[in-house]
Amino acid sequence: MKKIPYQSPDVLICECHSTEHQMIISYGDDELIDGTIIHMVYIHTHLVKKSFWSRLKYGLKYIFGYKSRYGAWDEFILNPNDADKLQDVVDYLKEKKNEKTILG
């Protein structure tokens, strides 16, 4: 499996300036799916830190099938300074999509 060169991840901090609201963008290893190399970008989000009891309560609800109709949400506010980093992700994926490296 071919690997792309290591690139340090981009870290975006929410406009509210809380470091608990962050998004980490990293370019992962290529994956081989049906003879085609797929170039992956991973976005890891960390939004809020809940207390142990809050997470336990949520986990028990999940185990017994409770689902909020709105899902489990928090927010991440992007600012204009993040545009270049997000555009880099889009450009990378478009460039790799156009390459369409197929193994024979």
VEXDOKOL-222687 format. One record per residue: residue in three letters; x negated, y negated, z negated of N, C-alpha, C, O in turn. Coordinates in steps of 0.1 Angstrom, whole numbers, padded with zeros to 4 digits, always signed. Layout:
AlaXYZXYZXYZXYZ/...
***
This chain:
Met-0008+0012+0000+0000+0000+0000-0009-0012+0000-0017-0014-0009/Lys-0007-0021+0010-0015-0033+0011-0011-0043+0000+0001-0044-0003/Lys-0020-0051-0005-0018-0060-0016-0022-0074-0011-0031-0076-0004/Ile-0014-0084-0015-0018-0098-0011-0028-0103-0021-0028-0098-0033/Pro-0036-0113-0018-0045-0118-0027-0038-0124-0039-0027-0129-0038/Tyr-0045-0123-0051-0039-0129-0063-0037-0144-0062-0046-0151-0057/Gln-0026-0148-0066-0023-0162-0066-0017-0165-0080-0007-0159-0084/Ser-0022-0175-0087-0017-0178-0100-0003-0183-0099+0001-0190-0089/Pro+0006-0179-0108+0020-0182-0108+0022-0197-0110+0015-0204-0116/Asp+0033-0202-0104+0038-0215-0106+0047-0215-0117+0056-0206-0119/Val+0046-0225-0126+0055-0226-0138+0063-0239-0136+0058-0250-0135/Leu+0077-0237-0136+0085-0249-0136+0092-0250-0150+0097-0241-0156/Ile+0091-0262-0155+0097-0265-0168+0110-0273-0165+0110-0282-0157/Cys+0120-0270-0173+0133-0277-0171+0132-0292-0173+0124-0296-0181/Glu+0141-0299-0166+0141-0314-0167+0144-0318-0182+0140-0330-0185/Cys+0150-0310-0190+0152-0314-0204+0139-0313-0212+0139-0317-0224/His+0128-0309-0206+0115-0308-0212+0114-0298-0223+0104-0299-0231/Ser+0123-0289-0224+0122-0278-0234+0113-0267-0228+0117-0262-0217/Thr+0103-0263-0234+0095-0252-0229+0102-0238-0230+0097-0228-0225/Glu+0113-0238-0237+0121-0226-0238+0128-0224-0225+0133-0213-0221/His+0130-0234-0217+0137-0234-0204+0126-0234-0193+0121-0245-0190/Gln+0121-0223-0189+0111-0223-0179+0113-0212-0168+0121-0203-0171/Met+0107-0214-0157+0108-0205-0146+0094-0202-0141+0087-0212-0138/Ile+0091-0190-0140+0077-0186-0135+0079-0179-0121+0086-0169-0120/Ile+0072-0185-0111+0073-0179-0098+0060-0173-0095+0049-0179-0095/Ser+0060-0160-0091+0048-0153-0088+0050-0145-0075+0061-0140-0072/Tyr+0039-0143-0068+0040-0136-0055+0035-0122-0058+0023-0120-0062/Gly+0043-0112-0057+0040-0098-0061+0034-0090-0050+0031-0095-0039/Asp+0031-0078-0053+0025-0068-0044+0035-0066-0033+0047-0066-0035/Asp+0030-0063-0021+0039-0059-0010+0045-0045-0013+0039-0037-0019/Glu+0057-0043-0009+0064-0030-0010+0067-0025+0003+0070-0032+0013/Leu+0065-0011+0004+0068-0004+0017+0082+0002+0016+0084+0010+0008/Ile+0091-0003+0025+0104+0002+0025+0108+0006+0039+0107-0003+0048/Asp+0111+0018+0041+0114+0024+0055+0104+0020+0065+0108+0016+0076/Gly+0091+0021+0062+0081+0018+0072+0078+0003+0074+0069+0000+0082/Thr+0085-0006+0067+0083-0020+0068+0077-0026+0055+0081-0022+0044/Ile+0067-0034+0057+0061-0040+0045+0070-0052+0041+0072-0061+0049/Ile+0074-0052+0029+0083-0063+0024+0074-0072+0014+0069-0066+0005/His+0074-0084+0017+0066-0093+0008+0075-0099-0002+0086-0105+0001/Met+0072-0098-0015+0081-0101-0026+0076-0114-0033+0064-0116-0035/Val+0086-0121-0038+0084-0132-0047+0093-0130-0059+0105-0127-0057/Tyr+0087-0130-0070+0094-0128-0083+0096-0141-0090+0087-0149-0092/Ile+0108-0143-0095+0111-0155-0103+0116-0150-0117+0126-0144-0118/His+0107-0152-0127+0110-0148-0140+0116-0161-0148+0110-0171-0147/Thr+0127-0159-0154+0133-0170-0161+0133-0167-0176+0135-0156-0180/His+0131-0177-0184+0132-0176-0198+0140-0188-0202+0136-0200-0200/Leu+0152-0186-0207+0161-0197-0210+0162-0201-0225+0159-0212-0229/Val+0167-0191-0232+0169-0195-0246+0164-0183-0255+0164-0172-0251/Lys+0161-0187-0267+0157-0177-0277+0169-0176-0287+0172-0186-0294/Lys+0175-0164-0288+0186-0162-0297+0181-0155-0310+0170-0148-0309/Ser+0188-0157-0320+0184-0150-0333+0187-0135-0331+0194-0130-0323/Phe+0181-0127-0340+0182-0113-0340+0197-0109-0341+0202-0100-0334/Trp+0204-0115-0350+0218-0111-0352+0227-0115-0340+0236-0108-0337/Ser+0224-0126-0334+0231-0130-0322+0229-0120-0311+0238-0116-0304/Arg+0216-0115-0309+0213-0105-0299+0220-0092-0302+0224-0085-0293/Leu+0220-0088-0315+0226-0076-0319+0241-0076-0316+0246-0066-0311/Lys+0247-0087-0320+0262-0088-0317+0264-0087-0302+0274-0080-0298/Tyr+0256-0094-0294+0258-0094-0280+0256-0079-0274+0263-0075-0266/Gly+0245-0073-0279+0242-0059-0275+0253-0049-0278+0257-0041-0270/Leu+0259-0051-0290+0270-0042-0294+0282-0044-0285+0289-0034-0281/Lys+0285-0056-0282+0296-0059-0273+0294-0053-0260+0303-0047-0253/Tyr+0281-0054-0255+0278-0048-0242+0279-0033-0242+0285-0027-0233/Ile+0275-0027-0253+0276-0012-0254+0290-0007-0253+0293+0003-0247/Phe+0299-0015-0259+0313-0011-0259+0321-0017-0247+0333-0016-0248/Gly+0314-0022-0238+0321-0026-0225+0326-0040-0224+0332-0043-0214/Tyr+0323-0048-0234+0328-0062-0233+0320-0070-0222+0308-0069-0222/Lys+0327-0077-0214+0321-0085-0204+0328-0099-0203+0340-0099-0202/Ser+0320-0109-0205+0326-0122-0204+0329-0125-0189+0322-0121-0180/Arg+0341-0130-0186+0344-0133-0172+0335-0143-0166+0335-0144-0153/Tyr+0328-0151-0174+0319-0161-0168+0305-0156-0168+0296-0162-0162/Gly+0302-0144-0174+0288-0139-0174+0280-0146-0185+0285-0154-0193/Ala+0267-0142-0187+0259-0148-0197+0250-0158-0190+0241-0155-0182/Trp+0253-0171-0193+0246-0182-0186+0239-0191-0196+0243-0193-0207/Asp+0229-0197-0190+0223-0209-0196+0220-0218-0184+0226-0216-0174/Glu+0212-0228-0186+0209-0236-0174+0194-0239-0173+0186-0238-0182/Phe+0191-0243-0161+0178-0248-0157+0180-0260-0148+0186-0258-0137/Ile+0175-0271-0152+0177-0283-0144+0164-0286-0136+0153-0288-0142/Leu+0165-0285-0123+0154-0288-0114+0153-0303-0112+0163-0310-0112/Asn+0140-0308-0111+0138-0322-0108+0131-0323-0094+0126-0313-0089/Pro+0131-0335-0088+0124-0336-0075+0110-0332-0074+0105-0328-0064/Asn+0103-0332-0085+0089-0328-0086+0088-0313-0083+0077-0308-0079/Asp+0098-0305-0085+0098-0291-0083+0100-0287-0068+0098-0275-0064/Ala+0104-0296-0060+0108-0294-0046+0096-0287-0038+0099-0278-0031/Asp+0084-0292-0040+0073-0287-0033+0070-0272-0036+0067-0264-0027/Lys+0071-0269-0049+0069-0255-0053+0080-0246-0048+0077-0234-0043/Leu+0092-0250-0048+0103-0242-0042+0102-0241-0027+0104-0230-0021/Gln+0097-0252-0021+0095-0251-0006+0084-0242-0003+0085-0235+0008/Asp+0074-0241-0011+0063-0231-0009+0068-0217-0009+0064-0209+0000/Val+0078-0214-0018+0084-0200-0018+0091-0198-0005+0090-0187+0001/Val+0099-0207-0001+0107-0206+0011+0098-0204+0023+0100-0195+0032/Asp+0088-0212+0024+0078-0211+0036+0071-0198+0036+0070-0192+0046/Tyr+0067-0193+0024+0060-0180+0023+0069-0169+0028+0065-0160+0036/Leu+0082-0169+0024+0091-0158+0028+0094-0159+0042+0096-0149+0049/Lys+0096-0171+0048+0099-0173+0062+0087-0168+0070+0089-0162+0081/Glu+0075-0172+0066+0063-0168+0074+0062-0153+0074+0059-0147+0085/Lys+0064-0146+0063+0063-0132+0062+0074-0125+0070+0072-0114+0075/Lys+0086-0131+0070+0097-0126+0077+0094-0126+0092+0098-0116+0099/Asn+0088-0136+0097+0085-0137+0111+0074-0128+0115+0073-0124+0127/Glu+0065-0124+0106+0054-0115+0109+0060-0101+0112+0056-0094+0121/Lys+0070-0096+0103+0076-0083+0105+0066-0072+0107+0066-0066+0118/Thr+0057-0071+0098+0046-0060+0099+0053-0046+0098+0059-0043+0087/Ile+0052-0039+0108+0058-0025+0108+0047-0015+0110+0038-0016+0118/Leu+0047-0005+0100+0037+0005+0101+0042+0017+0110+0054+0020+0110/Gly+0034+0022+0118+0038+0032+0128+0035+0045+0123+0038+0055+0130/
***
